């Protein structure tokens, strides 16, 4: 993702303002909001927010119409930046980001849990501090940190309870629950209540990812977690992730990471 910061800042003064955004606005609202109305570029369905929605993150594209009022207890942070890959969806408060040949669609606003607000505030504050220092290295660091903040907007929310979930979410839950990777995708599909072919289409449409690839990424994450813990032998790690032989573990990790599991251990200062 290409991202260039134009100006980051923290705002605490009461204010009523109307503007058309010139840049992407990556924002964090913590309090003091009376109202904020956001209309997409060219007009369309508005997003209407009040203080009850806080804390929340926003990512608003250029050309959006924003009308807001903050009161005395205001605290919001905004990083104005350029992001060429961001594509507004006409007539709706949604946008798309082109990444690796896929289009990720997400809304202008995402609520965050109260316990996550303080860590995010610290990240915004660090971006502002680094950017204001003016040195090239710190400004590059600020832009990379902003990319990380944007990741909060793209990330999937926690899946809902099984009752009422979509077919794709049911398959995802079944894959996540198979911590030992003992079941086939066909078996997991039966648990999710539909055929493997149908669920594959639903999953690909919902997550821009094949179920098999999602499962492989989960398996690699589990392998890395076990290597980091340094409590098991490679043979035991292979058994933990549903592989019968260490050679299968070696082949899988080498294909995914370009190195063997033993080399990963050495990179982390451990013996194999």
Secondary structure, DSSP 8 states (H G I E B T S, - for coil): ---EEEEEEEE-S-EEEEEE-SSEEEEEEEEEEEEEEEE-TT-BSEEEE-GGG-SEEEEE-TT-EEEEEEEEEEEEEEEEEE-TTEEE-TBSSEEEEEETTEEEEEESEEE--HHHHHHHHHHHHHHHHHHHH--HHHHHHHHHHHHHHHHHHHS------STT--HHHHHHHHHHH-TT--S-HHHHHHHHTS-HHHHHHHHHHHHSS-HHHHHHHHHHHHHHHHHHHT-S-HHHHHHHTT-SSHHHHHHHHHHHHSS-HHHHHHHTT---
